[in-house]
Amino acid sequence: MAERQRGSRDARGSERGGASVALFRLPPPAAGGSPSRADQLILAAATGARRLSDEELREVLEHVAHAGFDPNARERARGELAGIVWKGQVLGGSMMLPPAERHYIKHVLLRREWPEGTTLEDYKESIRAVVLDPASGLATRRYEGRAWQLTVVRRNGALRGPADHEWILVDYRVETGHWMTSYQFSEDPQVERRRQATEVRWLRRPRK
Amino acid sequence: MAATTTEVREKLDLALNALEGELTDLSSILEDQQRGDLPSLERDVRAMEWGQVMGTLRTILDPACRAGQMTPEQVARYRALLVRLKEALPIIERLGFAKPTISLEP
């Protein structure tokens, strides 16, 4: 568990349809190889080329649920995380962290969006569960007009932490084949999804 | 079940912490971008997290301040953060991050 170093800052706290998958041009995956069939399905749905069958949607969600954060990427800790003790080491602002760890430290430990005691594994498992939950809403969108993403939103329910938000979000980027982020928010999901994004298309609305 | 005063105070403290945290990181994000040392994916992630906090500002902090739900200390801290946010607008513009949609006048 992370804590602030003594003397540093205080801890702070489906639609149905089509029978075949149309082929779309995708940027080469970051890790090389061909785009997965699930990513091609997301693009087909995102561009309105076709509707996904229930079976195809399940295939997409299984893929997204198990995609995880990119284990080979690194994100800078920066000032907000500086002074946190993580894995026995005091974080400096310039240190680079695997995305899963940076997002966990920021959204679970510091901002307390998840319940107290949530571990890194719990955080990742909660993301998988939200992606696979039939109550979750699913939307495709083009972030800043250039990058296709699948966004999953659901009422946070038992995942609500002291920050007392209403919704949990998972963003998956087709280009990389990994989760981008997962956080909780209180904004109307319609507003949240349209921020900085175009071509927003709901594949399934979240249950209220 | 209605939130207790302690829970509301804690929620507002956490929301203020989140706004302060994002403001703290803005300059280093811009510096990295200007040096060509900010991967586009990390930039987009930070833009999304910034947007999350702009939503918190609009749906939690601004209404709570207007409704008199903040302690005097929280009001003072909130007003100071609004000043910092106003000063950071040029950085926000350069990064292409979402602009606040509430009045920044205390």
Chai-1 contact restraints between the chains, C-beta under 6 A:
chainA,res_idxA,chainB,res_idxB,connection_type,confidence,min_distance_angstrom,max_distance_angstrom,comment,restraint_id
A,R12,B,N17,contact,1.0,0.0,6.0,A-B,restraint_1
A,G13,B,L14,contact,1.0,0.0,6.0,A-B,restraint_2
A,G13,B,N17,contact,1.0,0.0,6.0,A-B,restraint_3
A,E75,B,E42,contact,1.0,0.0,6.0,A-B,restraint_4
A,R78,B,D25,contact,1.0,0.0,6.0,A-B,restraint_5
A,R78,B,S28,contact,1.0,0.0,6.0,A-B,restraint_6
A,G79,B,T24,contact,1.0,0.0,6.0,A-B,restraint_7
A,G79,B,D25,contact,1.0,0.0,6.0,A-B,restraint_8
A,E80,B,G21,contact,1.0,0.0,6.0,A-B,restraint_9
A,E80,B,T24,contact,1.0,0.0,6.0,A-B,restraint_10
A,E80,B,D25,contact,1.0,0.0,6.0,A-B,restraint_11
A,R111,B,A18,contact,1.0,0.0,6.0,A-B,restraint_12
A,R112,B,L14,contact,1.0,0.0,6.0,A-B,restraint_13
A,P162,B,E10,contact,1.0,0.0,6.0,A-B,restraint_14
A,A163,B,L14,contact,1.0,0.0,6.0,A-B,restraint_15
A,D164,B,K11,contact,1.0,0.0,6.0,A-B,restraint_16
A,M180,B,V45,contact,1.0,0.0,6.0,A-B,restraint_17
A,T181,B,V45,contact,1.0,0.0,6.0,A-B,restraint_18
A,T181,B,M48,contact,1.0,0.0,6.0,A-B,restraint_19
A,Y183,B,Q52,contact,1.0,0.0,6.0,A-B,restraint_20
A,F185,B,Q52,contact,1.0,0.0,6.0,A-B,restraint_21
A,F185,B,G55,contact,1.0,0.0,6.0,A-B,restraint_22
A,S186,B,T59,contact,1.0,0.0,6.0,A-B,restraint_23
A,S186,B,I60,contact,1.0,0.0,6.0,A-B,restraint_24
A,E187,B,G55,contact,1.0,0.0,6.0,A-B,restraint_25
A,E187,B,T59,contact,1.0,0.0,6.0,A-B,restraint_26
A,R195,B,G51,contact,1.0,0.0,6.0,A-B,restraint_27
A,R195,B,A98,contact,1.0,0.0,6.0,A-B,restraint_28
